[in-house]
């Protein structure tokens, strides 16, 4: 048992430092998908986030949440499936420089080693922000993912449109 704990601690310290992301997702609603008589149901949960570096863009994603007692205590490994929709909700202003595939949101999905994340890129030729949600795992990730695009358009009386390619390093 001690060897297992030592190996787990060694693996955790070997992980690169994760950037601090300032926001938690806002729960919009949950719907039960599997009824469990004596423990919490399995659910689908829809969350909303704002892109911390791109003002005027919001994303909504839906992820499954396991019920049962393991899910109630945060010990269940969640499924990798997720859906994503991102939209322009106001004039777009991009702050700072970014790289293709920068993390917009990251959250743990199991007690150890599995997380879901939303990353952002820029299709400079089309002036479109591209968002992708996926889950990864230290040893064995999942190819399941979802992609959403946000064409940068004029908003209201806004005269000039931001070019996302100008902010990619």
Secondary structure, DSSP 8 states (H G I E B T S, - for coil): -HHHHHHHHHHHHHS----------EEEEEEEEE--SSS--EEEEEEEEE-SSEEEEEEEEEEEE--HHHHHTT-S---S-EEEEEEEEEEEEE-S-B-TTEEEEEEE-SSSSEEEEEEEEEETTTTEEEEEEEEEESS-----EEEEEEE----TT--S---GGGGB-
